[in-house]
Amino acid sequence: MRRNARARILAGVVGLAVLVAVGSTPAVQMTDAAFTDSEYAAGSFTAATLAKPVVTSCTVTSFLGTFTGFTITWTSPYPKVQQRFSINNVVVDNNANVTQTGSGPYTFSSTISSGVLNTLLGSLLGSTNAVKVEATYSGTSWTSTPATRSLSVGGLLGLGGNNTCT
């Protein structure tokens, strides 16, 4: 039993030493956390916007009063890869149907025949159609405010109204 008594005494001495050591350590110093500082920063910013293309002309071609096509011309500070041309929200293929001239600002032109329109949209006789050009930012969904025109297609021989692009 002597051995057990010594072990108990030794455990008591070690425990007492730990308590004295913990009690004699200095208290933790108070500090201000960085997020409680009264200083702050302020600023303002605006999002970048894409310039709206400018339609310079939109003309209709007819033969004996029957719509045969139209030509739209516009300017934009961005190259052809950043242009979107659509009719009734159906995008027209820029590579096949849009030409670019200039070195910035650029001038674009597209002549669309009634055959191409029929392929894209079906028969347009007697209809009014939304023509839209807008600048886009590649790889994003950013677009400029669109420049729009209204393409009205009369019926055969002009019986369904005038062919106009206004």
Stockholm file with secondary structure:
# STOCKHOLM 1.0

chainA/1-166         MRRNARARILAGVVGLAVLVAVGSTPAVQMTDAAFTDSEYAAGSFTAATLAKPVVTSCTVTSFLGTFTGFTITWTSPYPKVQQRFSINNVVVDNNANVTQTGSGPYTFSSTISSGVLNTLLGSLLGSTNAVKVEATYSGTSWTSTPATRSLSVGGLLGLGGNNTCT
#=GR chainA/1-166 SS CHHHHHHHHHHHHHHHHHHHHHHHSCCCCCCCCGGGCSCCCCCCCCCCCCCCCEEEEEEEEEETTEEEEEEEEEEESSCGGGEEEEETTEECCHHHHCEEESSSSEEEEEEEEHHHHHHHHSCCTTEEEEEEEEEBCTTSSCBCCCEEEEEEECCGGGTTCCCEEC
#=GC SS_cons         CHHHHHHHHHHHHHHHHHHHHHHHSCCCCCCCCGGGCSCCCCCCCCCCCCCCCEEEEEEEEEETTEEEEEEEEEEESSCGGGEEEEETTEECCHHHHCEEESSSSEEEEEEEEHHHHHHHHSCCTTEEEEEEEEEBCTTSSCBCCCEEEEEEECCGGGTTCCCEEC
//
